[in-house]
Amino acid sequence: MSDLRDLYQQMILDHYRRPRNRGEMDDCTFSADGFNPLCGDRITVFVKMEEDKIADIRFVGDGCAISMASASMMTEAIKGKEEQEAEALFESFHALVAGDGLADEAEVGKLQVFGGVRDYPLRVKCATLTWHTLRAALRGTDEPVSTE
Amino acid sequence: MIVPAEREQGVSLDVVRIRADFPVLQQSIHGNRLVYLDSAATSQTPEPVVRAIAGFYRDDCANVHRGVHELSRRATDSFEGAREKVRHFINAESTREIIFTRGTTDAINLVAQTFGRRAVGSGDEVILSALEHHSNIVPWQMLCDEIGARLRVIPMFDDGTLDIDAYRDLIGPRTKMVALVHISNALGTTNPIKELVSLAHDHGIPVLVDGAQAVPHVPVDVRALGCDFYAFSAHKMYGPTGIGALYGREEHLNAMPPYQGGGDMIRQVTFEKTVFNAIPHKFEAGTPNIAGTIGMGAAIDYIAAIGRDEVSAHEARLVAHASERLSSIGGVRLIGTAREKVGVVSFVVEGAHPHDVGTILDHRGVAIRAGHHCAQPVMDRLGIPATARASFGIYNDDDDVDALVRAVLEVREVFA
């Protein structure tokens, strides 16, 4: 098995301790709630669209280091992207953490630090909860997203 | 089986010999010795229990209570023999008071849907405690919602003990049922069941006790407790999953309507009318979990051979030892600090979510539970989303506590 530090990389711990873009957004275009009933992780993602671009994104939530760092780093990675680009990035990210496809290294960029998650199958949902929630927000889903 | 411990104070179990009965423990996880500290979720199964289950399928498999052939007689004898073992295990008066169920949850649903449905009416109240597992909340909530009754909850103090004075005040003319956990699965708090039952009985209110976390750890005497119903599962006391038992006082069981209809629970059936079987069979519709029941009986034999007082003393020492070691680590806080605490040590590590604690411990082969422990109201009350929980059984020893402490120190390093 891999070293624990492969999972808990410094950048992940840093985003867990000091999450970026954390907080509510009053003037969001879309928002959605995500929930992992298995471990109790909760997240809400707020998105502000301008033209076709994600002009701003914030999140609030409570959960483990992997889920919170993933949310924080996701907000940084997709700000300024179009919806289609965000979807494509999610697919690459999913391939990276679930190990079920070829992740485009250049595309995932900094998110590479989540590569260690693939050795911990029980934690894949922690890393992807925020992305599923983002997708629900962009698609205007009313029902909270559940990982189960 | 009991020998004086070689390196610790007092008398302890011969854990080395006990561990030899649990092949599952002889494996390494991620390159480390498996340290199983999740018995409160499900305990491991010793060889004699596995042999009893396999032996039924290999040598004696037949249906029970029917058939005149030899195999059916053997199956029936083993099945009813297990009922007598359960009776003796909790000191019930009669085997007629022992109903086999799928487990604790099934047993509580049975009582809620039969006894509860008759005892509780519109505008009435059912009292539970703040320490309940979801299995002793939801069946009552469903019943109350359906008939327009109300749940009342005995509050708890920060240390995880119940507020008995508040309980006294909650009991009123509308109270028709009390359902309480014996030992909390999330915090380990042992409730003073005898006293709580007596307070309810002063007002003629029946009491169900969820004993799932009690039977593996402490001697249980349902007549001494005085409760009306007592529910527990085999898989938390070294038996198989999918089988458990409900104790109910005979006069209640006789008066209660059946739970499910089908074979075995009947005496005579025509299309016009069915005459139900006598208790306990009235509550056991369909072919039962025969192998599981026999396995449950074998688990009772296994615990009895070790000695329930000895088990209790051994685990109390381990819980005290683990509590002391964990609380001496900076940034670790114990959750649930009742003086009467059994089987589990729940804790949180500052700056590290319980889920991350669980992953890091697993990396070192230490299996614990991380989460809300199917007791979300307990977590809400304490204002935390989850805890890490180490729970102990007969096969655990001080080496396991050492491994737990080492792994928690590593959590502190990673999240420093």
Contacts between the chains, C-beta under 8 A, distances in Angstrom:
chain1	res1	chain2	res2	distance
A	1	B	30	4.4
A	1	B	31	6.8
A	1	B	363	6.8
A	4	B	360	6.1
A	4	B	363	5.5
A	4	B	410	7.5
A	4	B	414	6.2
A	5	B	414	7.7
A	7	B	359	7.2
A	8	B	356	7.5
A	8	B	360	8.0
A	8	B	414	5.1
A	8	B	415	7.8
A	13	B	414	7.5
A	13	B	415	7.0
A	17	B	351	7.6
A	38	B	371	7.3
A	39	B	355	4.8
A	39	B	370	7.1
A	39	B	371	5.6
A	39	B	386	6.8
A	40	B	371	6.4
A	40	B	372	5.6
A	40	B	376	8.0
A	40	B	379	7.9
A	40	B	385	5.0
A	40	B	386	5.4
A	41	B	355	7.6
A	62	B	385	5.7
A	63	B	353	6.5
A	63	B	355	7.5
A	63	B	385	7.8
A	64	B	353	3.9
A	64	B	354	7.9
A	64	B	355	3.9
A	64	B	356	5.0
A	65	B	352	7.3
A	65	B	353	6.1
A	65	B	356	4.9
A	65	B	415	7.5
A	66	B	355	7.9
A	66	B	356	7.3
A	120	B	359	6.3
A	122	B	359	7.4
A	123	B	355	8.0
A	123	B	359	6.4
A	126	B	355	7.0
